[in-house]
Amino acid sequence: MKLTIIGNGVMAQSLAMGLIKSYEVEMIGRDINKLKAIKEKMPQIEIKQLEDKEDINGKNIIFCVKPFALESVSVRLVGTANILISILAGTRLDYLRKQVKAKNYVRAMPNIAASVLQSMTTVTGDLESKDIAMKIFATIGQSVWVHTEYQLDIATAVAGSGPAFLALVAEALADGAVKAGLDRHLSTQLVQGLFVGTASLLKHSHPSFIKDSVMSPGGTTASGYSKLEECGVRNAMISAVNEAYNKACELAKK
Ligand SMILES: NC(=O)c1ccc[n+]([C@@H]2O[C@H](COP(=O)([O-])OP(=O)(O)OC[C@H]3O[C@@H](n4cnc5c(N)ncnc54)[C@H](OP(=O)(O)O)[C@@H]3O)[C@@H](O)[C@H]2O)c1
């Protein structure tokens, strides 16, 4: 089966890096030089410059441009795609149906970890395409199907944006170690290992159990943890997810 990715940005490339392991992948973009540079990194993919009348008839499209570019790209698409999978944040299925002709429509929210086959992807849309879409995203990590776009927009805020939120935590933890006097390279290495180990624990344990297991009475963790609460880290995370969700809703109104 061949997948056609429209767009050649960060997400398009992350998806392609994972998908080329299981599918034929064609990438369509407006800048041939960027496409050529991508082909040098991923020789298996086909590249194609977006034409004024780009024939998408019968293709399985993964749409990866910015939400604001949807109209300017969709006016150039002719024919009826077999399936249109959009990863555009906050862009509703109803709107996609008006913009691009396809037999079935799906919205998916992968994250940047697709490039290392570890995306946490949320998917919704026409039930006829559920199996094919879930199969595609299973090749680049874990995926869950939700029944409403409301759920998908919340998933966008937590799992789509999440790598950036966790990257901030990772960077800050390393900065803390540097501030205490540890070399930067050691601090970074420790934090990398910390995230890998904690991710494994999270597969089997509730976060509060992990926290209670580490925090002994009057100990070092309890001291550090109370500082996190004092600084409002928990509330900052809750607010970050809610702000990102509000932004997705704002995009949907356009
Ligand atoms: N970044 C993430 O972690 C993430 C996660 C989940 C979903 N998403 C969604 O993925 C989509 C792409 O995000 P991204 O981070 O990959 O953005 P990006 O790196 O900026 O890539 C955007 C792509 O859109 C193309 N584009 C922009 N304006 C265009 C136009 N007028 N005509 C044709 N092509 C145009 C760009 O082409 P040029 O290279 O020629 O400028 C580029 O290929 C967004 O809708 C976003 O909501 C992103």
The ligand as an ORCA input file, in Angstrom:
! r2SCAN-3c Opt
* xyz 0 1
  N       4.938     19.499     15.325
  C       4.251     18.602     16.019
  O       4.727     18.049     17.027
  C       2.856     18.222     15.591
  C       2.210     17.141     16.223
  C       0.951     16.758     15.747
  C       0.343     17.432     14.704
  N       0.977     18.492     14.142
  C       0.319     19.154     12.998
  O       1.109     18.858     11.876
  C       0.992     19.899     10.920
  C       2.375     20.265     10.417
  O       3.135     20.733     11.519
  P       4.714     20.768     11.465
  O       5.163     20.930     12.875
  O       5.227     19.643     10.642
  O       4.930     22.165     10.695
  P       6.146     22.624      9.758
  O       7.390     21.916     10.116
  O       6.130     24.106      9.757
  O       5.691     22.120      8.312
  C       4.597     22.705      7.648
  C       4.522     22.195      6.213
  O       3.471     22.892      5.558
  C       3.960     23.425      4.333
  N       3.244     24.656      3.981
  C       3.055     25.753      4.741
  N       2.370     26.694      4.050
  C       2.134     26.148      2.827
  C       1.473     26.599      1.665
  N       0.875     27.793      1.647
  N       1.425     25.785      0.587
  C       2.006     24.565      0.621
  N       2.647     24.064      1.691
  C       2.705     24.849      2.773
  C       5.412     23.724      4.604
  O       6.071     23.837      3.384
  P       7.498     24.562      3.290
  O       8.470     23.612      3.906
  O       7.692     24.734      1.835
  O       7.382     25.856      4.049
  C       5.796     22.476      5.402
  O       5.996     21.384      4.531
  C       0.271     21.061     11.587
  O      -1.029     21.144     11.061
  C       0.232     20.682     13.061
  O      -0.981     21.087     13.641
  C       2.228     18.894     14.541
*
